[in-house]
Amino acid sequence: MTFQEQIQQGIPSVLPDPKQYDPAINHAPKRREILSGDEKKLAIRNALRYFDPKHHATLAPEFLNELNTYGRIYMYRFRPDYEMKARPISEYPGKSEQAKAIMLMIQNNLDYAVAQHPHELITYGGNGAVFQNWAQYLLTMQYLSEMTDEQTLTIYSGHPMGLYPSHKDAPRVVVTNGMMIPNYSKPDDWEKFNALGVTQYGQMTAGSYMYIGPQGIVHGTTITVLNGFRKINIEPKGNLFVTSGLGGMSGAQPKAGNIAGCITVCAEVNPKITHIRHSQGWINEVVENIDELVKRVASAKQNKETVSIAYLGNIVDVWERFDEENLYIDLGSDQTSLHNPWAGGYYPAGQSFEESNRMMSENPSLFKQKVQESLRRQTNAINRHTAKGTYFFDYGNAFLLEASRAGADIMAPNGIDFRYPSYVQDIMGPMCFDYGFGPFRWVCTSGKPEDLQKTDDIACEVLEAMAQTAPPEIQQQMQDNIQWIKGAQQNKLVVGSQARILYADAEGRIKIAQAFNNAIASGKIGYVVLGRDHHDVSGTDSPYRETSNIYDGSRFTADMAIQNVIGDGFRGATWIGIHNGGGVGWGEVINGGFGMVLDGSADASRRLESMLFWDVNNGISRRSWARNEGAVFAIKRAMQTQPLLKVTIPNLVDDALINSL
């Protein structure tokens, strides 16, 4: 069958041959056994719902074996034989161009060059899944190939519930991931209900089909590293940034360090992902011996190099050894997947990668003990470095939170706050999010590199024109982004689809999108998919990351993210998604995102104006109400440009009055 015919058939009526487990692929670790005997039977019963009863006798023992061997039912037999990658939009079957664009984005999330564990449908973060199993993928792609612009596909945690009548201005797809009753949103709940096949962890942009590889975070990481060095008043060149993690999102760190111009040491315990990042050009060098690492870094410091070095080993050893050798670290952070500490997100010091993988499934209580011991050691070493002057920040991966839960010396003297700030508190929140700047992104559906070059040029022209009249408060943001987009092609950021990311405010996003839509209408470029990381101004309520610089007590509420997705849906988004757990852990965050297809039409022009304005200003309004100075400035400026916008502005209270009470 052709590729199009395979998409259109959905779940095959004739069972395909079983697939061999491919050890060359980077696989998810075995999940720990958490289901009772009766619950395992329920999980198998749930999985068999997708298949004709005539196949149940064959599939039931197979699914039980998967559940016992891997801790989940992935339905490997049904993994497609065609190459998993984003194809040009014209190659997808269907009646709706919007639906074809969504198919493209789904396949991009599962591209072997993009996805962390592609055979388990996991894009990044150790458990950030596009679907729970291959039947869900096949059925979703079939529905998308059949749908019209008068229908909406509803996705419940990877499961395509069905196509429903709607209208052309409604979203084509509505996605929810992990939407649990609050009392059932603890980490063990995810393990149990995911094993049962009734919910999943969608991360941020995995389960909403908007992941674009490490580039998706590299720009924000570059801004963070640059401004980290600005905060300590030294230039990046020849100075040292130490961190860890080379997975989907954390893999951006060494590339960002190179763009910023510093020495980057990034530790990673997984050999496969380390060598993948090296082969992709995201890392300059790989060092496997700690003695060699010490010598290499000392040499790089002496020669004031710009270089990224992956250390194939544990980050705890790096912090401890650099302390012993008195190798000065200027910036320090961590981007291991500590939102998922007990199932492969963090590997403890003192044992091999293979030993840890066995222990987390065979002896999870001992593994948890080892992780917490390692976090205490890592924190102690970090504290010794910061006493020498190192600037350490939490990178939004729940490092501070999990270290505190491990009993590490991570708390501030008041016993309430952490010793170190979140990067959002110190950098991204006050400098970017409060002013409406966040990770706007786009994908060229033609698959042509020349289309991406044209969109880069268009975006640069728009920003340069805006910078001429931009107020002083946002000139730094404008110049950083102009510099970024001018160097985007040279930095070779594309992995998978022809995609780009750029930090822009509402005005910038709307003007860039309109310029794209005009270029599509005139035939200069093909269709473009707009989106953003959920790590943005409005999309995410996360008290230890995106909203960590909200100080009015509301950072533990989730109204903003819910309102964001609802508003995007009726203002013209092509698809919307709302998730529990992305970024910092199950039960710790609610985050939402969107995708929007630009086709050059007047309808697309109308939708992008309405939706993009709301998508940003919803968050600025909330940040303004929290009394964030930059956000008050930004929302007042937005009201001057849009007479229909009327936002409640906070009245400030004299501190002396409060303190006198």
Phi, psi and omega in degrees: 000151175287167176303315181298320180293323178295320177298315186289336182283340181067228177284120186295145179284333175257129183297127172290163177295150176301147179267138175285140176291122185263107182289347180283344181273145176285111185258155173295145176294157176297131177280148183291153182284120185230347183269144172285173178301315179293324179291326175297318177298322178294319179299319179291318177301318179297317182294322183289349178303334184281352192233149176303137181306336180294342180262354188297321182295329177282317188279329185303308179294329178295316180291324176297320179296318177299316181298318180287326185277319187246349182085358179214161173257105181264343182061051183307326182307329188264007176297130185297155178275338181286160180294133181269107180197162176283117177266163171304144187303331182293343183273354181268140176282155174150172181254349184235124177294328177295317179296322177298320179297324179291321175301318177302314183291323177298313181293328176297320178298334184254003175305136182300331179283346185251312188284144179287313179230077190298326182287340176261010178062030182253123186273313180197171175076010178084330181214013179281100191257146171277317175218165176279331185204170186285337175296319178298318178300309184299317182291320178298314180296323177296313179301317181295327179287342182260337192290155173250176178282009174249018180228159175229132176266128181255126183244119176259102177046052179092337182274122176283103183292327177151172176268134181233144177300138176212233179201170190294335180270355177281158173300143176286328179223138173238122185246133167236141179226124173066026181284091186262153164301133188310320181290354180240038183237035175267162182307319179295331177295319176300312180305314185290308187285333173290319177296327177288343180084027184242357175204168177209165177262112184268005188051220177256299185252007175282302183282004174237014166066030184236020179280139180232032180079188182301336177305331183303336179239352187296325180294314178297324178293320176300314178300317181297313181295314179302314183283336172297315177294324177298323181297326181260009170060041171226156178279152181294326190301124178080000180250161199250130174244121181245131181204190181209159179101125177231025179286204186304303182275316183293340178298346179286342190298311181296322177296318179296321177299320177296317180295320179290330175103019183254182169268126179243128170246121182234116182273142179210134183268345185269111183299320183298310184290328177298312182286331174297312181296324178293316181294331179279354179085012181275349179226140178280317188220152173240128178239133184249358183237129185295326178295317178296323179298315180302313181295319183294318181291319178300319178294317180297322178295315182297322183267003180051052181279159162251110185205146175246130184235123173269126173261116179278086184175189187270139182297329180300320179297324179294309180301316183291316183290320178297327175294314180298321182275356182058037173279115188285129177257124180279308178240139177224144176202194180201134177224037167289162186276068182285358167291345185227058193289337187259000184225041173105000180281337181215132181249128185287153177290156173091000177211159186284166176302316182293318178299318180296317180299321177291316185294323185294336178261325185271331181217068187298329180292320177292322178299316178300319178299316180295319178300313183292324174299317181295320178296323177294318177297316181298316179298316179300318179293319177299317180300323179293323178290317181294333175295337177270352178121357178299138174264112180250138176223148175284133184264027175075020181255013181073022178299310181297318182296311182289327175297320179294321179292337178275358181081020180286160179280072188240356185271149174288166181305332181284353178074003182249310182272166175276156180296328184241153181276158164286148178297335176290320179299317187269328191235289191293323181296296183291332184269331186239297188299319182297330179268002178091006180272129180200180192281077172290139181215160178213156180230130177274113188285349176290338185076008184268126176302327180294330175293320178296319178300317180296319179291324175302314181296318179298313181298319180297317178299317180297313183294319180296323177293318179295323184297335182294333182240005182293142179294159182303329184300335183239014180296321180298316179297318180297314183292321177300321183284325175296316177299319180298309186291330177292330181262003188299316182294318182294331182280355174050065187267348188285125169229117184087235185292161177281089190233159177216151174235148183204131176282122181214154175270185184299316180299315180295317181297316182294316182292320177295315181297318178296321178295321175298313183299322177294320179294325176294315181299326181271002176081013181283327179220164175277184181303151180233136172262124174265151174192196175197164167289148174292340176287082192210189185298315192243337197284341193226131170256105185217102191296340180254009178216266190302324181249025180289345176259025172260117190245015180265010179092357185265005186291346178266005176268162182233023180298320186298311183296319179294313178299323181301311184290319177300313181296319177298322183298315183268359176259001170124009177297145177285322170212154181225153178215142176229132189228152168258127167107349186298135172090299187244000173127149178305127179084357183255354188197149168238130182219147183225154179211184184210166165227146179220128180266125173262125182239010179086002185272164174294326177300315179297321178299317180295316183294316184294324177300311184290312189286315183294325178297314179294316188304327179268313189287341171302313181289321178298322179299314180296318180291326175295316181296334176281004177075025176285121190302313180298323181289325176299315177300313186293319183286326175296321178295320179297321180294331178291329182271340183229102184295340179278354180269121178227108186244139177290124181257136182287145169269130183276144183252139178293123180301326182297323179297312181297317182292340180276349184285000000 
